[in-house]
Amino acid sequence: MGQRSSQFTEEELQDYQDLTYFTKKEVMHAHMKFKALAPEKVGHNRNAKLPMNKVLQYPELRVNPFGDRICKVFSTSQDGDCTFEDFLDMMSVFSDSTPKSVKAEHAFRIFDSIIVVITRTTTSPGFYIFTYKLLYENELLSSLSIQKMFLTNVIL
């Protein structure tokens, strides 16, 4: 009945299904995406560990300013290099079927090293500019300046 050859046994697929929020079909699809990042490595060794620069070529990570941090959080070696199981765990957490509590736990792990810097500049009496900066590993991620007016010396 039209079975496709798989690098995984039925038991391995069942284990991956039990340990993730994916179906067996989704596990195989995730493996296909992982293999596409480095077919020369993964084609010969399904347990290959891809360097972070290869994993960051995955389209969703390539455009994400936190891509390297995401890789490091899901990498069992914590250096960003990923095995298929690391990649599968990452894809599973970001899937629609993953409970929000699991997503939140991983979000805290991803964003725990982001620093928020708030500075206040006085432009004239009663007027201030607040600048909010998000820094990650000393690199500016975003900045926002807001001008606020505070009433002082109000006479009633």
ZIWONOR-V852551 format. One record per pair of residues at least 24 apart in sequence whose C-alpha atoms are under 7 Angstrom apart, sorted by sequence separation. I is the first residue (numbers start at 0). J is the second residue. D is the distance in Angstrom with one decimal. If there is no record, write none. Layout:
BEGIN
i,j,d
I,J,D
I,J,D
END
This chain:
BEGIN
i,j,d
125,149,4.9
125,150,5.8
125,151,6.2
51,79,4.9
51,80,4.5
50,80,4.4
51,81,6.8
49,80,5.5
50,81,6.6
48,80,6.4
49,81,5.3
48,81,5.3
49,82,6.2
48,82,4.3
47,82,5.9
46,82,6.2
72,108,6.7
46,83,6.3
72,109,6.3
69,109,5.9
68,109,6.1
33,83,6.7
30,83,6.9
29,87,6.5
19,88,6.8
21,91,6.4
20,91,5.6
19,91,5.8
20,96,6.2
20,97,5.9
END
